[in-house]
Amino acid sequence: MSSTSEVGHAKNVANLQKITQQITTYSLYNPPIENIALANLQTLYTTANAKLAEVEDKRNANKNAIIIRQTAFENLKSTCTKIVNLLEILGLPQGTLDQARSMNRAIQGSSKKTTTPPEEGKETSKTASTSRQSFTQQAENFGILLQLLATIPGYTPNEEDLKLNNLTTYHASLMSATQAVDQTEAELNTKLIERDKILYAEGTGLYTIAQNIKKYVKSLYGATSPEYTNVSAIEFTNRK
């Protein structure tokens, strides 16, 4: 959700406080429905403000998880290239090398181009993409590559970062980083739903309540009254 939209939600909450402060000065304000009574408006403001804070907490947690995941994946492609380069000199069967190369292509996001020329009068066919570029897919493909390495007795690199046990630890960190993003995103989505319910639920949300405040003031003082003019000028936007 855009920053402009987030500002809009916060403005709605702030303006609830503003309109509440305005109507506290109106001696005739004594609504027959509970949800626009002054005490309930103050409670709604407190609840809505707290929910905005919860959304931002979850949003920041998700942003941090995304940064951590990005950092974790920075060396994946170069590591896979090193692995395949090492396999090239081990005298492995062609089928084993092809498997490793295929997994590396999937992780790198490269494409295998078609060698079939287009028929006359037809558009050139799309390349057969081998790219599975989401972080989850990259981690899964890396895990498959490690399973292949575990079947190769001659895979005994001297480089620490290429040793199978260290690669396995690295793979676990990739999975963990990806899961953290998914978890924080799910938690953020839940808070967004809760926020939207408080602010925009049909009939009970802050937006509807604000409109009802204005209607009640209009019924009390009239459409041309300064009292109604003051509250009608306070803007609320339905951003659901």
VENKA-V184554 format. One record per pair of residues at least 24 apart in sequence whose ideal C-beta (glycine too) atoms are under 10 Angstrom apart, sorted by the first residue. I is the first residue (numbers start at 1). J is the second residue. Records with the same first field share a line. If there is no record, write none. Layout:
BEGIN
I=J / J
END
This chain:
BEGIN
1=55 / 59 / 188 / 192 / 239
4=239
5=237 / 239
6=52 / 55 / 56 / 59 / 239
8=199 / 235 / 236 / 237 / 238 / 239
9=48 / 51 / 52 / 55 / 192 / 195 / 196 / 198 / 199 / 200 / 206 / 237 / 239 / 240
10=48 / 49 / 52 / 55 / 56
11=235 / 236 / 237 / 239
12=48 / 52 / 199 / 200 / 205 / 206 / 207 / 210 / 235 / 236 / 237 / 238 / 239
13=44 / 45 / 46 / 47 / 48 / 49 / 50 / 51 / 52 / 195 / 198 / 199 / 206 / 236
14=45 / 48 / 49 / 52 / 234
15=45 / 206 / 210 / 234 / 235 / 236 / 237
16=41 / 42 / 44 / 45 / 48 / 49 / 199 / 206 / 207 / 209 / 210 / 213 / 234 / 236
17=41 / 42 / 44 / 45 / 46 / 48 / 49
18=45 / 230 / 231 / 234 / 235
19=45 / 209 / 210 / 213 / 214 / 217 / 230 / 231 / 232 / 233 / 234 / 235 / 236
20=44 / 45 / 210 / 213 / 234
22=213 / 217 / 227 / 230 / 231 / 233 / 234
23=213 / 214 / 216 / 217 / 220 / 227 / 230 / 231
25=227 / 230
26=216 / 217 / 220 / 221 / 227 / 230 / 231
27=220
28=216 / 217 / 220 / 221 / 227
29=213 / 216 / 217 / 220 / 221 / 227
30=216 / 220
31=212 / 213 / 216 / 217 / 219 / 220
32=216
33=209 / 212 / 216
35=203 / 204 / 208 / 209 / 212 / 213
36=208 / 209 / 210 / 211 / 212 / 213 / 214 / 215 / 216 / 217
40=209
41=206 / 209 / 210 / 213
44=198 / 199 / 204 / 205 / 206 / 209 / 210
45=206
47=198 / 206
48=195 / 198 / 199 / 205 / 206
50=198
51=191 / 192 / 194 / 195 / 196 / 197 / 198 / 199
52=191 / 195 / 198 / 199
53=191
54=187 / 188 / 190 / 191 / 192 / 194 / 195
55=188 / 190 / 191 / 192 / 194 / 195 / 196
56=188 / 191
57=187 / 188 / 191
58=184 / 185 / 186 / 187 / 188 / 189 / 190 / 191 / 192
59=184 / 185 / 187 / 188 / 191 / 192
60=184 / 188
61=180 / 181 / 183 / 184 / 185 / 187 / 188
62=180 / 181 / 182 / 183 / 184 / 185 / 186 / 187 / 188 / 189
63=181 / 184 / 188
64=180 / 181 / 184
65=177 / 178 / 179 / 180 / 181 / 182 / 183 / 184 / 185
66=135 / 177 / 180 / 181 / 184 / 185
67=177 / 181
68=173 / 176 / 177 / 180 / 181
69=135 / 139 / 173 / 174 / 176 / 177 / 178 / 179 / 180 / 181 / 182
70=135 / 177 / 181
71=177
72=135 / 139 / 170 / 173 / 174 / 175 / 176 / 177 / 178 / 180
73=107 / 135 / 138 / 139 / 142 / 173 / 174 / 177 / 178
75=161 / 170
76=107 / 108 / 135 / 138 / 139 / 141 / 142 / 170 / 171 / 174
77=104 / 107 / 108 / 109 / 138 / 142
78=108 / 161
79=107 / 142 / 145 / 161 / 162 / 166 / 167 / 170
80=104 / 105 / 106 / 107 / 108 / 138 / 141 / 142 / 145 / 167
81=107 / 108
82=157 / 159 / 161 / 162
83=142 / 145 / 146 / 148 / 149 / 155 / 157 / 161 / 162 / 164 / 167
84=108 / 145
85=162
86=149 / 154 / 155 / 156 / 157 / 158 / 159 / 162
87=145 / 148 / 149 / 152 / 154 / 155 / 157
89=154
90=152 / 153 / 154 / 155 / 156 / 157
91=154
92=152 / 154 / 155
93=152
96=148 / 151 / 152
99=144 / 145 / 148 / 151
100=144 / 145 / 148 / 149 / 152 / 155
102=130 / 141 / 144 / 145 / 148
103=130 / 140 / 141 / 142 / 143 / 144 / 145 / 146 / 147 / 148
104=130 / 141 / 142 / 145
105=129 / 130 / 131 / 132 / 141
106=130 / 131 / 132 / 133 / 137 / 138 / 140 / 141 / 142 / 144 / 145
107=131 / 132 / 133 / 137 / 138 / 139 / 140 / 141 / 142 / 144 / 145
108=133 / 138 / 141
109=133 / 137 / 138
134=178
135=174 / 175 / 177 / 178 / 181 / 182
136=174 / 175 / 178 / 179 / 181 / 182
137=178
138=174 / 178
139=171 / 172 / 173 / 174 / 175 / 176 / 177 / 178 / 179
140=171 / 174 / 175 / 178
142=167 / 170 / 171 / 174 / 175
143=167 / 168 / 171 / 172 / 174 / 175
145=171
146=170 / 171
196=239 / 240
197=240
199=236 / 237 / 238 / 239 / 240
200=237 / 238 / 239 / 240
201=240
202=240
205=238 / 240
206=236 / 238
207=236 / 237 / 238 / 239 / 240
208=236 / 238
209=236
210=234 / 235 / 236 / 238
211=236 / 238
END
